[in-house]
Amino acid sequence: MIAERLCAYPNLGSMNHVRDLSPGQVLWLTPDPDTPWISFYAPSDAPAGFPQIPYQDAITAAGAAVDAGDIDTVRSIWNNTLAGMFTDEDTLRAIQQVVDAGDPDALRQLFS
């Protein structure tokens, strides 16, 4: 309904990792173009047979950690799970910089 009201259907869902919104959650409508984008469904260069469910579970867990302000958990999820699922070196480097910086707003854009 939000997408329809904002004339953003069907693209609104691709702008956020959260599919169901609850009161208090943040819906990003103007993402920072300097922050890399992580698709909720799979890395852009994912090969056939990519483990989509573990990837989405890790994205969801990282988003929950960001929303809780637990930057250390976000870093752990990225370093121990998600980073190994990306193969493009430029993408890896850009995301790693955001994760290392620990900026909550940038991390929300990546994972929430």
MODELLER restraints for C-alpha pairs under 7 A, 6 or more apart:
rsr = mdl.restraints
at = mdl.atoms
rsr.add(forms.Gaussian(group=physical.xy_distance, feature=features.Distance(at['CA:3:A'], at['CA:9:A']), mean=4.82, stdev=0.5))
rsr.add(forms.Gaussian(group=physical.xy_distance, feature=features.Distance(at['CA:3:A'], at['CA:12:A']), mean=5.60, stdev=0.5))
rsr.add(forms.Gaussian(group=physical.xy_distance, feature=features.Distance(at['CA:13:A'], at['CA:19:A']), mean=6.79, stdev=0.5))
rsr.add(forms.Gaussian(group=physical.xy_distance, feature=features.Distance(at['CA:16:A'], at['CA:27:A']), mean=6.97, stdev=0.5))
rsr.add(forms.Gaussian(group=physical.xy_distance, feature=features.Distance(at['CA:16:A'], at['CA:28:A']), mean=6.52, stdev=0.5))
rsr.add(forms.Gaussian(group=physical.xy_distance, feature=features.Distance(at['CA:16:A'], at['CA:112:A']), mean=6.69, stdev=0.5))
rsr.add(forms.Gaussian(group=physical.xy_distance, feature=features.Distance(at['CA:17:A'], at['CA:40:A']), mean=5.41, stdev=0.5))
rsr.add(forms.Gaussian(group=physical.xy_distance, feature=features.Distance(at['CA:17:A'], at['CA:111:A']), mean=6.51, stdev=0.5))
rsr.add(forms.Gaussian(group=physical.xy_distance, feature=features.Distance(at['CA:17:A'], at['CA:112:A']), mean=5.50, stdev=0.5))
rsr.add(forms.Gaussian(group=physical.xy_distance, feature=features.Distance(at['CA:18:A'], at['CA:112:A']), mean=6.19, stdev=0.5))
rsr.add(forms.Gaussian(group=physical.xy_distance, feature=features.Distance(at['CA:31:A'], at['CA:109:A']), mean=6.62, stdev=0.5))
rsr.add(forms.Gaussian(group=physical.xy_distance, feature=features.Distance(at['CA:35:A'], at['CA:106:A']), mean=6.52, stdev=0.5))
rsr.add(forms.Gaussian(group=physical.xy_distance, feature=features.Distance(at['CA:36:A'], at['CA:94:A']), mean=6.42, stdev=0.5))
rsr.add(forms.Gaussian(group=physical.xy_distance, feature=features.Distance(at['CA:36:A'], at['CA:95:A']), mean=6.26, stdev=0.5))
rsr.add(forms.Gaussian(group=physical.xy_distance, feature=features.Distance(at['CA:37:A'], at['CA:110:A']), mean=5.96, stdev=0.5))
rsr.add(forms.Gaussian(group=physical.xy_distance, feature=features.Distance(at['CA:38:A'], at['CA:110:A']), mean=5.76, stdev=0.5))
rsr.add(forms.Gaussian(group=physical.xy_distance, feature=features.Distance(at['CA:40:A'], at['CA:56:A']), mean=6.13, stdev=0.5))
rsr.add(forms.Gaussian(group=physical.xy_distance, feature=features.Distance(at['CA:40:A'], at['CA:59:A']), mean=6.78, stdev=0.5))
rsr.add(forms.Gaussian(group=physical.xy_distance, feature=features.Distance(at['CA:41:A'], at['CA:52:A']), mean=6.61, stdev=0.5))
rsr.add(forms.Gaussian(group=physical.xy_distance, feature=features.Distance(at['CA:41:A'], at['CA:56:A']), mean=6.43, stdev=0.5))
rsr.add(forms.Gaussian(group=physical.xy_distance, feature=features.Distance(at['CA:42:A'], at['CA:52:A']), mean=6.11, stdev=0.5))
rsr.add(forms.Gaussian(group=physical.xy_distance, feature=features.Distance(at['CA:42:A'], at['CA:55:A']), mean=6.85, stdev=0.5))
rsr.add(forms.Gaussian(group=physical.xy_distance, feature=features.Distance(at['CA:43:A'], at['CA:86:A']), mean=6.21, stdev=0.5))
rsr.add(forms.Gaussian(group=physical.xy_distance, feature=features.Distance(at['CA:55:A'], at['CA:82:A']), mean=6.77, stdev=0.5))
rsr.add(forms.Gaussian(group=physical.xy_distance, feature=features.Distance(at['CA:58:A'], at['CA:77:A']), mean=6.64, stdev=0.5))
rsr.add(forms.Gaussian(group=physical.xy_distance, feature=features.Distance(at['CA:58:A'], at['CA:82:A']), mean=6.78, stdev=0.5))
rsr.add(forms.Gaussian(group=physical.xy_distance, feature=features.Distance(at['CA:59:A'], at['CA:111:A']), mean=5.79, stdev=0.5))
rsr.add(forms.Gaussian(group=physical.xy_distance, feature=features.Distance(at['CA:62:A'], at['CA:74:A']), mean=4.98, stdev=0.5))
rsr.add(forms.Gaussian(group=physical.xy_distance, feature=features.Distance(at['CA:62:A'], at['CA:77:A']), mean=6.29, stdev=0.5))
rsr.add(forms.Gaussian(group=physical.xy_distance, feature=features.Distance(at['CA:62:A'], at['CA:111:A']), mean=5.89, stdev=0.5))
rsr.add(forms.Gaussian(group=physical.xy_distance, feature=features.Distance(at['CA:63:A'], at['CA:108:A']), mean=6.64, stdev=0.5))
rsr.add(forms.Gaussian(group=physical.xy_distance, feature=features.Distance(at['CA:63:A'], at['CA:111:A']), mean=4.49, stdev=0.5))
rsr.add(forms.Gaussian(group=physical.xy_distance, feature=features.Distance(at['CA:63:A'], at['CA:112:A']), mean=4.17, stdev=0.5))
rsr.add(forms.Gaussian(group=physical.xy_distance, feature=features.Distance(at['CA:65:A'], at['CA:71:A']), mean=6.84, stdev=0.5))
rsr.add(forms.Gaussian(group=physical.xy_distance, feature=features.Distance(at['CA:65:A'], at['CA:73:A']), mean=6.18, stdev=0.5))
rsr.add(forms.Gaussian(group=physical.xy_distance, feature=features.Distance(at['CA:65:A'], at['CA:74:A']), mean=5.83, stdev=0.5))
rsr.add(forms.Gaussian(group=physical.xy_distance, feature=features.Distance(at['CA:66:A'], at['CA:74:A']), mean=6.42, stdev=0.5))
rsr.add(forms.Gaussian(group=physical.xy_distance, feature=features.Distance(at['CA:66:A'], at['CA:104:A']), mean=6.63, stdev=0.5))
rsr.add(forms.Gaussian(group=physical.xy_distance, feature=features.Distance(at['CA:66:A'], at['CA:107:A']), mean=6.58, stdev=0.5))
rsr.add(forms.Gaussian(group=physical.xy_distance, feature=features.Distance(at['CA:66:A'], at['CA:108:A']), mean=6.00, stdev=0.5))
rsr.add(forms.Gaussian(group=physical.xy_distance, feature=features.Distance(at['CA:71:A'], at['CA:102:A']), mean=6.34, stdev=0.5))
rsr.add(forms.Gaussian(group=physical.xy_distance, feature=features.Distance(at['CA:75:A'], at['CA:99:A']), mean=6.08, stdev=0.5))
rsr.add(forms.Gaussian(group=physical.xy_distance, feature=features.Distance(at['CA:83:A'], at['CA:92:A']), mean=6.83, stdev=0.5))
rsr.add(forms.Gaussian(group=physical.xy_distance, feature=features.Distance(at['CA:86:A'], at['CA:92:A']), mean=6.56, stdev=0.5))
rsr.add(forms.Gaussian(group=physical.xy_distance, feature=features.Distance(at['CA:98:A'], at['CA:106:A']), mean=6.69, stdev=0.5))
rsr.add(forms.Gaussian(group=physical.xy_distance, feature=features.Distance(at['CA:98:A'], at['CA:107:A']), mean=6.86, stdev=0.5))
rsr.add(forms.Gaussian(group=physical.xy_distance, feature=features.Distance(at['CA:99:A'], at['CA:107:A']), mean=6.76, stdev=0.5))
